Amino acid sequence: MSRYISYRDFDWLLLAFVLLVCGLGVLEIRSATEHSKFAGVHVRQIYWIIGGVLAMFLISLINYQALLDRVHWMYIAALASLVSVLIFGQKYLGARRWIKLPGGMHFQPSEWVKLILILAVAKYFADLHQRELSWPDFLKAGAIVGVPMLMVLGQPDLGTALTYIPIAIVALFLGGMRWRQAGAVLLVVALCMPLAWHHMKDYQKQRLVSFRDPDSDPRGAGYHVNQSLIAVGSGGLWGSDSGSQTHLAFLPEPHTDFIFAAFAEEHGFVGALGVLLLYFIVLMRLTQNAQTAPDRAGTFVVMGVVAVLSFHILVNVGMVVGFMPVTGIPLPLMSYGGSSVLFMFLALGIVMNVRMRRFVN
């Protein structure tokens, strides 16, 4: 089959927009960290992007059907990696999320697990042929995503665990979920909310409380939201030349979780709107690739990527402007972080993989 594959079918326009977003992210990381202890990390981000692009081209050569046929082994490996984090992971700020690699680098397995889950649910639903989901199929699909999600919650990493939910929602919706099943899930979630609140860490409860009223604890749990809102507001229409919130270190984590606030401060409403427009174009190109996928599995794979990317953007930007609680979810392709960058490019590689085989019988 590979002899029919040509890079003429590669979505070069999608790659161009993705690299444009990455480039803006590198420039903002450089600006936000110029006079801080993180100065120079933008160079490492460039290396991650280059590595991600190479990985994207490599994975686009492997037939995604071959990946789907072996996804059960990949799923087992994903669970094993999450277990290894709980045993050998580096503890930082009370959570075990990373495995230390040679050279001082850290790897976050929960990021690449997203990719395995996208493939796993695509394989599962591709093998189902009925138009509506039965309850056993519904529960099995939920378990595929639910098991690793509970393991990530145990690290604890609520933010990353939440990013698994849109994969399940999109797969269930495309797979023929019935309204009764959706209603049952919403009812169970509502009933479990008090139990979930009881098992939350204190800092997680404080984030939810401060989200509703950040001024109730302006120097504590509400500090991040307040400083982010000040940064976004001070950017005005065209941006602030001084960028005081970012450069004077009032804005926390301006190169990771709050990079959009730093960008909005320096480039204003127009710049922030431009970034959101770029993301919209990327999402539309991905959706178009899902529509032209050669089979049901390909559609599920691409829409899984769309779901994760959309969720990341929605929650991160919502967090920055005070519409969402602070969850530590990075802005894809812009926030500093090797694991996040590699996941996105590997996911894009599989999307390209599907696109390049849309004319193959």
C-alpha positions in Angstrom: 0.0 0.0 0.0 2.9 2.4 0.8 3.9 2.6 -2.9 0.7 4.6 -3.6 1.4 7.2 -0.8 2.8 10.5 -1.8 3.7 13.6 0.1 1.7 15.6 -2.5 -1.3 14.5 -0.4 0.3 15.9 2.7 -1.6 18.8 4.3 1.1 21.4 3.9 -1.3 24.2 4.6 -2.2 22.7 7.9 1.5 22.3 8.8 2.1 25.9 7.8 -0.5 27.2 10.2 0.7 24.9 13.0 4.2 26.1 12.6 3.0 29.7 12.6 1.3 29.2 16.0 4.5 27.5 17.2 6.6 30.4 16.0 4.4 32.9 17.9 4.8 30.7 21.0 8.6 30.6 20.8 8.7 34.4 20.4 6.4 34.9 23.4 8.4 32.4 25.5 11.5 34.3 24.7 9.9 37.6 25.6 8.2 36.4 28.8 11.4 34.7 30.2 14.0 37.2 29.0 14.9 38.5 32.4 14.0 35.5 34.5 15.6 32.3 35.7 13.9 30.6 32.7 15.8 32.8 30.2 16.8 30.7 27.1 14.2 28.0 27.4 12.8 29.2 24.0 15.8 27.5 22.4 14.9 24.2 24.0 11.3 24.7 22.7 12.7 25.1 19.2 14.5 21.8 19.6 11.2 20.2 20.7 9.4 21.6 17.7 12.0 20.3 15.3 11.9 16.9 17.0 8.1 17.0 16.8 8.1 17.8 13.1 10.5 14.9 12.4 8.4 12.6 14.4 5.3 13.8 12.5 6.9 12.9 9.2 8.0 9.5 10.4 4.6 8.5 11.9 2.9 9.7 8.7 4.7 6.9 6.8 3.4 4.1 9.0 -0.1 3.0 7.9 -2.5 4.0 10.6 -4.3 0.7 10.1 -1.2 -1.1 11.3 -1.2 1.1 14.4 -4.8 0.3 15.0 -4.1 -3.4 14.7 -1.5 -3.2 17.4 -3.2 -0.6 19.6 -4.1 -3.2 22.3 -0.3 -3.6 23.0 0.1 0.1 23.0 -2.8 0.5 25.5 -1.1 -2.0 27.8 2.2 -0.1 27.5 0.3 3.1 28.3 -1.1 1.7 31.5 2.3 0.3 32.4 3.8 3.8 31.9 1.2 5.3 34.3 2.0 2.7 36.9 5.7 3.5 36.5 5.0 7.1 37.2 3.2 6.2 40.5 6.2 4.1 41.5 9.3 5.9 40.1 7.9 9.4 39.2 9.5 12.6 40.3 7.4 14.4 43.0 6.9 18.1 42.3 4.4 20.3 44.2 2.8 17.2 45.8 2.2 15.4 42.5 4.0 12.5 40.7 3.6 13.3 37.0 7.0 13.0 35.4 9.7 10.5 34.9 13.3 11.9 34.9 15.3 11.1 31.8 19.0 11.3 31.1 20.2 14.9 30.5 18.0 16.4 33.1 14.8 16.2 30.9 11.5 15.0 32.2 8.8 12.9 30.4 5.1 13.1 31.2 3.5 9.8 30.2 0.0 11.1 30.7 0.5 13.3 27.6 1.2 10.4 25.2 -1.6 8.3 26.7 -4.0 10.8 25.0 -2.7 9.6 21.6 -3.1 5.9 22.6 -6.7 6.6 23.8 -7.6 8.3 20.5 -6.3 5.2 18.6 -8.0 2.8 21.1 -11.4 4.2 20.9 -11.1 4.6 17.1 -10.3 0.9 16.8 -13.1 -0.1 19.2 -15.8 1.9 17.3 -14.5 0.9 13.9 -15.2 -2.7 14.8 -18.8 -1.9 15.8 -21.2 -1.8 12.9 -24.5 -1.1 14.5 -25.9 2.5 14.2 -26.8 2.8 17.9 -24.7 1.8 20.9 -25.9 -0.9 23.2 -25.4 -0.5 26.9 -22.5 -3.1 27.1 -20.7 -1.3 24.2 -21.3 2.0 25.9 -19.8 0.8 29.2 -16.8 -0.8 27.4 -16.0 2.4 25.6 -16.2 4.3 28.9 -13.9 1.8 30.5 -11.2 2.2 27.8 -10.9 5.9 28.7 -11.9 5.6 32.3 -9.2 3.3 33.6 -6.2 5.5 32.6 -8.2 8.6 33.6 -8.5 7.2 37.2 -4.8 6.4 37.2 -3.9 10.0 36.2 -6.3 11.3 38.8 -4.3 9.3 41.3 -1.0 11.2 40.5 -2.9 13.6 41.1 -3.3 15.5 37.8 -6.9 16.7 37.4 -6.1 18.9 34.4 -4.6 16.1 32.2 -7.3 13.6 33.4 -10.0 16.0 32.2 -8.4 16.1 28.7 -9.3 12.4 28.3 -13.1 13.2 28.6 -13.5 14.9 25.2 -12.0 11.8 23.5 -14.7 9.7 25.0 -17.5 12.2 24.3 -16.7 12.6 20.6 -16.2 8.9 20.1 -19.5 8.1 21.8 -21.3 10.8 19.9 -20.0 9.6 16.5 -20.5 6.0 17.5 -24.2 6.3 17.9 -24.8 7.3 21.6 -28.5 7.5 22.4 -30.1 10.4 24.4 -31.0 8.0 27.2 -27.4 7.0 27.6 -26.2 10.7 27.5 -28.9 11.5 30.1 -27.8 8.6 32.3 -24.2 9.8 32.2 -25.2 13.4 33.2 -27.2 12.1 36.1 -24.4 9.9 37.4 -22.0 12.8 37.1 -24.3 15.1 39.0 -24.8 12.5 41.8 -21.0 12.0 42.0 -20.1 15.7 42.3 -20.4 15.7 46.2 -18.2 12.6 46.4 -15.7 14.1 44.0 -15.6 17.3 46.1 -14.9 15.3 49.2 -11.9 13.6 47.6 -10.4 16.7 46.1 -7.1 18.1 47.4 -7.3 21.3 49.4 -5.6 23.3 46.6 -8.0 22.0 44.0 -11.0 23.1 46.2 -9.4 26.5 46.6 -9.0 26.9 42.8 -12.7 26.2 42.3 -13.7 28.6 45.1 -11.4 31.3 43.8 -12.7 30.8 40.2 -16.1 31.9 41.5 -14.8 34.8 43.5 -11.0 35.5 42.9 -11.1 38.6 45.1 -12.0 36.4 48.2 -8.3 35.4 48.3 -6.3 37.8 46.1 -2.9 36.8 47.5 -3.6 33.1 47.6 -5.8 30.9 45.4 -7.2 33.9 43.4 -3.8 35.4 42.6 -3.3 33.6 39.3 -6.7 34.7 38.0 -6.4 38.3 39.1 -2.9 38.8 37.7 -4.0 37.1 34.4 -7.0 39.4 34.1 -4.9 42.5 34.8 -2.4 41.4 32.1 -5.1 40.8 29.5 -6.8 44.1 30.3 -3.6 46.1 30.3 -2.9 44.9 26.7 -5.7 47.1 25.4 -6.4 47.0 21.7 -2.9 46.9 20.3 -0.8 45.7 23.2 1.4 47.2 25.9 5.0 48.3 25.2 6.1 47.7 28.8 4.3 44.4 29.4 4.7 45.1 33.1 2.7 42.2 34.4 4.8 39.7 32.5 8.2 41.3 32.7 8.0 42.3 36.3 7.0 38.8 37.3 3.5 39.6 38.5 2.0 37.1 36.1 2.8 33.5 37.2 4.0 31.0 34.7 3.9 33.3 31.7 5.7 30.8 29.4 3.6 27.8 30.2 -0.1 27.8 31.5 -0.5 31.6 31.2 1.3 32.3 27.9 -2.0 33.5 26.3 -2.3 36.2 29.0 1.3 37.3 28.4 0.7 37.3 24.6 -2.5 39.4 25.1 -0.7 41.9 27.3 2.1 42.4 24.7 -0.1 42.3 21.6 -3.5 43.4 22.8 -6.9 42.3 21.7 -6.0 42.3 18.0 -3.0 39.9 18.6 -5.1 37.6 20.9 -7.9 37.5 18.3 -5.3 36.7 15.6 -4.0 33.7 17.6 -7.6 32.4 18.1 -8.2 32.8 14.4 -5.1 30.7 13.6 -6.4 28.0 16.0 -9.8 28.1 14.3 -8.2 27.6 10.9 -6.2 24.6 12.3 -9.4 23.1 13.7 -11.3 23.6 10.5 -8.5 21.9 8.4 -8.5 19.0 10.8 -12.3 18.6 10.6 -12.0 18.7 6.8 -9.5 15.9 6.9 -11.9 13.9 9.1 -14.6 14.3 6.5 -12.3 13.0 3.7 -11.0 10.1 5.8 -11.0 6.8 3.8 -12.8 4.8 6.5 -14.7 5.0 9.8 -11.6 4.5 11.9 -9.8 7.4 10.2 -12.7 9.7 10.9 -12.6 8.7 14.6 -8.9 9.2 14.8 -8.9 12.7 13.3 -12.0 13.8 15.3 -10.3 12.6 18.5 -7.4 14.9 17.8 -9.9 17.7 17.1 -11.6 17.0 20.4 -8.4 17.2 22.5 -7.1 20.3 20.8 -10.4 22.1 21.1 -10.6 21.2 24.8 -7.1 22.4 25.5 -7.8 25.8 23.8 -11.2 26.3 25.4 -10.0 25.5 28.9 -6.7 27.4 28.7 -8.1 30.5 27.2 -11.2 30.3 29.5 -8.8 30.0 32.5 -6.8 33.0 31.4 -9.9 35.3 31.2 -11.5 34.0 34.3 -14.3 31.8 32.7 -12.7 28.5 33.8 -10.9 27.4 37.0 -7.2 27.1 37.0 -6.4 23.5 36.0 -2.8 23.6 34.6 -3.8 22.7 31.1 -1.3 24.2 28.6 -2.1 26.1 25.5 -1.2 23.6 22.7 1.6 24.5 20.3 2.4 27.7 22.2 3.0 26.8 25.9 6.5 25.6 26.8 6.8 21.9 27.3 8.4 19.0 25.4 5.7 16.4 26.3 2.9 18.6 25.1 4.7 19.6 21.9 5.6 16.0 21.0 2.0 14.8 21.6 0.6 17.4 19.3 3.0 16.7 16.5 2.6 12.9 16.8 -1.2 13.5 16.7 -0.8 15.6 13.6 1.4 12.9 12.1 -1.5 10.4 12.4 -3.9 13.0 10.9 -1.5 13.3 8.0 -1.3 9.6 7.8 -5.1 9.3 7.4 -5.2 12.2 4.9 -2.4 10.7 2.7 -4.4 7.4 2.4 -7.7 8.9 1.5 -7.4 7.8 -2.1 -6.1 4.3 -1.3 -8.5 1.4 -1.8 
